[in-house]
Amino acid sequence: MILEMAGVTKSYSTPGGAEARVLRGIDLRIAAGESVAITGPSGCGKSTLLNIIGTLDSPSSGRVVLDGRETSMLAEPELSRVRSQVVGFVFQFHHLLPQCSILENALVPALVGPDPAAAETRARALLGRVGLADRLDHRPGQLSGGECQRAAVVRALVNRPKLLLADEPTGSLDREGAESLAALLLELNREEGTALVLVTHSPGLASRAARTLELRDGVFAK
């Protein structure tokens, strides 16, 4: 298993001093290479759950084991290594650096890696795979939204992560761009063997994953 979660909860303190419970007891197991879609209404805790999986946030209680390591036992330097090498992130907006070329953006996660030359070779190959071979020197402002999202997918994959987390990755795209990106994510999931977790409002995108889970009121619907 690449991910095991048991009894995970998450609460936040409100300005009035009350406690807001976002996750109420999440149990989840994801195998290597699996694709899982997580759906549910706005505010049900989908993004919070994804952030906990990716170690961007910590649970209030419960156990999270990522790639065989319990995240609560890891110090921040090790968590940073997990985020850069075990997990890849794709968000609704690409968050590419506007002053950098597409190739430079794709290589950002590899800046502290052991083999920059190998990382650049992989980035060039992946950018070609997603149809951006002739855009390597372009900056994000010179590309369409769909092209920027494809570049963001490459950035997420350049370090060969074992788990790819995608939070509403097609939410900012038109229908054609969304369908193209959805197909790309699932193709790369199969070809790269990277486990894929998609948070989405799109029934069409969710239906492409091997498994769909619905999150409601902080728990998975039975």
Secondary structure as a PSIPRED ss2 file (coil, helix, strand):
# PSIPRED VFORMAT (PSIPRED V4.0)

   1 M C   1.000  0.000  0.000
   2 I C   1.000  0.000  0.000
   3 L E   0.000  0.000  1.000
   4 E E   0.000  0.000  1.000
   5 M E   0.000  0.000  1.000
   6 A E   0.000  0.000  1.000
   7 G E   0.000  0.000  1.000
   8 V E   0.000  0.000  1.000
   9 T E   0.000  0.000  1.000
  10 K E   0.000  0.000  1.000
  11 S E   0.000  0.000  1.000
  12 Y E   0.000  0.000  1.000
  13 S E   0.000  0.000  1.000
  14 T C   1.000  0.000  0.000
  15 P C   1.000  0.000  0.000
  16 G C   1.000  0.000  0.000
  17 G C   1.000  0.000  0.000
  18 A C   1.000  0.000  0.000
  19 E E   0.000  0.000  1.000
  20 A E   0.000  0.000  1.000
  21 R E   0.000  0.000  1.000
  22 V E   0.000  0.000  1.000
  23 L E   0.000  0.000  1.000
  24 R E   0.000  0.000  1.000
  25 G E   0.000  0.000  1.000
  26 I E   0.000  0.000  1.000
  27 D E   0.000  0.000  1.000
  28 L E   0.000  0.000  1.000
  29 R E   0.000  0.000  1.000
  30 I E   0.000  0.000  1.000
  31 A C   1.000  0.000  0.000
  32 A C   1.000  0.000  0.000
  33 G C   1.000  0.000  0.000
  34 E C   1.000  0.000  0.000
  35 S E   0.000  0.000  1.000
  36 V E   0.000  0.000  1.000
  37 A E   0.000  0.000  1.000
  38 I E   0.000  0.000  1.000
  39 T E   0.000  0.000  1.000
  40 G C   1.000  0.000  0.000
  41 P C   1.000  0.000  0.000
  42 S C   1.000  0.000  0.000
  43 G C   1.000  0.000  0.000
  44 C C   1.000  0.000  0.000
  45 G C   1.000  0.000  0.000
  46 K H   0.000  1.000  0.000
  47 S H   0.000  1.000  0.000
  48 T H   0.000  1.000  0.000
  49 L H   0.000  1.000  0.000
  50 L H   0.000  1.000  0.000
  51 N H   0.000  1.000  0.000
  52 I H   0.000  1.000  0.000
  53 I H   0.000  1.000  0.000
  54 G C   1.000  0.000  0.000
  55 T C   1.000  0.000  0.000
  56 L C   1.000  0.000  0.000
  57 D C   1.000  0.000  0.000
  58 S C   1.000  0.000  0.000
  59 P C   1.000  0.000  0.000
  60 S C   1.000  0.000  0.000
  61 S E   0.000  0.000  1.000
  62 G E   0.000  0.000  1.000
  63 R E   0.000  0.000  1.000
  64 V E   0.000  0.000  1.000
  65 V E   0.000  0.000  1.000
  66 L E   0.000  0.000  1.000
  67 D C   1.000  0.000  0.000
  68 G C   1.000  0.000  0.000
  69 R E   0.000  0.000  1.000
  70 E E   0.000  0.000  1.000
  71 T H   0.000  1.000  0.000
  72 S H   0.000  1.000  0.000
  73 M H   0.000  1.000  0.000
  74 L C   1.000  0.000  0.000
  75 A C   1.000  0.000  0.000
  76 E H   0.000  1.000  0.000
  77 P H   0.000  1.000  0.000
  78 E H   0.000  1.000  0.000
  79 L H   0.000  1.000  0.000
  80 S H   0.000  1.000  0.000
  81 R H   0.000  1.000  0.000
  82 V H   0.000  1.000  0.000
  83 R H   0.000  1.000  0.000
  84 S H   0.000  1.000  0.000
  85 Q H   0.000  1.000  0.000
  86 V C   1.000  0.000  0.000
  87 V E   0.000  0.000  1.000
  88 G E   0.000  0.000  1.000
  89 F E   0.000  0.000  1.000
  90 V E   0.000  0.000  1.000
  91 F C   1.000  0.000  0.000
  92 Q C   1.000  0.000  0.000
  93 F C   1.000  0.000  0.000
  94 H C   1.000  0.000  0.000
  95 H C   1.000  0.000  0.000
  96 L C   1.000  0.000  0.000
  97 L C   1.000  0.000  0.000
  98 P C   1.000  0.000  0.000
  99 Q C   1.000  0.000  0.000
 100 C C   1.000  0.000  0.000
 101 S C   1.000  0.000  0.000
 102 I H   0.000  1.000  0.000
 103 L H   0.000  1.000  0.000
 104 E H   0.000  1.000  0.000
 105 N H   0.000  1.000  0.000
 106 A H   0.000  1.000  0.000
 107 L C   1.000  0.000  0.000
 108 V H   0.000  1.000  0.000
 109 P H   0.000  1.000  0.000
 110 A H   0.000  1.000  0.000
 111 L C   1.000  0.000  0.000
 112 V C   1.000  0.000  0.000
 113 G C   1.000  0.000  0.000
 114 P C   1.000  0.000  0.000
 115 D C   1.000  0.000  0.000
 116 P H   0.000  1.000  0.000
 117 A H   0.000  1.000  0.000
 118 A H   0.000  1.000  0.000
 119 A H   0.000  1.000  0.000
 120 E H   0.000  1.000  0.000
 121 T H   0.000  1.000  0.000
 122 R H   0.000  1.000  0.000
 123 A H   0.000  1.000  0.000
 124 R H   0.000  1.000  0.000
 125 A H   0.000  1.000  0.000
 126 L H   0.000  1.000  0.000
 127 L H   0.000  1.000  0.000
 128 G H   0.000  1.000  0.000
 129 R H   0.000  1.000  0.000
 130 V C   1.000  0.000  0.000
 131 G C   1.000  0.000  0.000
 132 L C   1.000  0.000  0.000
 133 A H   0.000  1.000  0.000
 134 D H   0.000  1.000  0.000
 135 R H   0.000  1.000  0.000
 136 L C   1.000  0.000  0.000
 137 D C   1.000  0.000  0.000
 138 H C   1.000  0.000  0.000
 139 R C   1.000  0.000  0.000
 140 P H   0.000  1.000  0.000
 141 G H   0.000  1.000  0.000
 142 Q H   0.000  1.000  0.000
 143 L C   1.000  0.000  0.000
 144 S C   1.000  0.000  0.000
 145 G H   0.000  1.000  0.000
 146 G H   0.000  1.000  0.000
 147 E H   0.000  1.000  0.000
 148 C H   0.000  1.000  0.000
 149 Q H   0.000  1.000  0.000
 150 R H   0.000  1.000  0.000
 151 A H   0.000  1.000  0.000
 152 A H   0.000  1.000  0.000
 153 V H   0.000  1.000  0.000
 154 V H   0.000  1.000  0.000
 155 R H   0.000  1.000  0.000
 156 A H   0.000  1.000  0.000
 157 L H   0.000  1.000  0.000
 158 V C   1.000  0.000  0.000
 159 N C   1.000  0.000  0.000
 160 R C   1.000  0.000  0.000
 161 P C   1.000  0.000  0.000
 162 K C   1.000  0.000  0.000
 163 L E   0.000  0.000  1.000
 164 L E   0.000  0.000  1.000
 165 L E   0.000  0.000  1.000
 166 A E   0.000  0.000  1.000
 167 D E   0.000  0.000  1.000
 168 E C   1.000  0.000  0.000
 169 P C   1.000  0.000  0.000
 170 T C   1.000  0.000  0.000
 171 G C   1.000  0.000  0.000
 172 S C   1.000  0.000  0.000
 173 L C   1.000  0.000  0.000
 174 D C   1.000  0.000  0.000
 175 R H   0.000  1.000  0.000
 176 E H   0.000  1.000  0.000
 177 G H   0.000  1.000  0.000
 178 A H   0.000  1.000  0.000
 179 E H   0.000  1.000  0.000
 180 S H   0.000  1.000  0.000
 181 L H   0.000  1.000  0.000
 182 A H   0.000  1.000  0.000
 183 A H   0.000  1.000  0.000
 184 L H   0.000  1.000  0.000
 185 L H   0.000  1.000  0.000
 186 L H   0.000  1.000  0.000
 187 E H   0.000  1.000  0.000
 188 L H   0.000  1.000  0.000
 189 N H   0.000  1.000  0.000
 190 R H   0.000  1.000  0.000
 191 E H   0.000  1.000  0.000
 192 E H   0.000  1.000  0.000
 193 G C   1.000  0.000  0.000
 194 T C   1.000  0.000  0.000
 195 A E   0.000  0.000  1.000
 196 L E   0.000  0.000  1.000
 197 V E   0.000  0.000  1.000
 198 L E   0.000  0.000  1.000
 199 V E   0.000  0.000  1.000
 200 T C   1.000  0.000  0.000
 201 H C   1.000  0.000  0.000
 202 S C   1.000  0.000  0.000
 203 P H   0.000  1.000  0.000
 204 G H   0.000  1.000  0.000
 205 L H   0.000  1.000  0.000
 206 A H   0.000  1.000  0.000
 207 S H   0.000  1.000  0.000
 208 R H   0.000  1.000  0.000
 209 A C   1.000  0.000  0.000
 210 A C   1.000  0.000  0.000
 211 R E   0.000  0.000  1.000
 212 T E   0.000  0.000  1.000
 213 L E   0.000  0.000  1.000
 214 E E   0.000  0.000  1.000
 215 L E   0.000  0.000  1.000
 216 R E   0.000  0.000  1.000
 217 D C   1.000  0.000  0.000
 218 G C   1.000  0.000  0.000
 219 V E   0.000  0.000  1.000
 220 F E   0.000  0.000  1.000
 221 A C   1.000  0.000  0.000
 222 K C   1.000  0.000  0.000
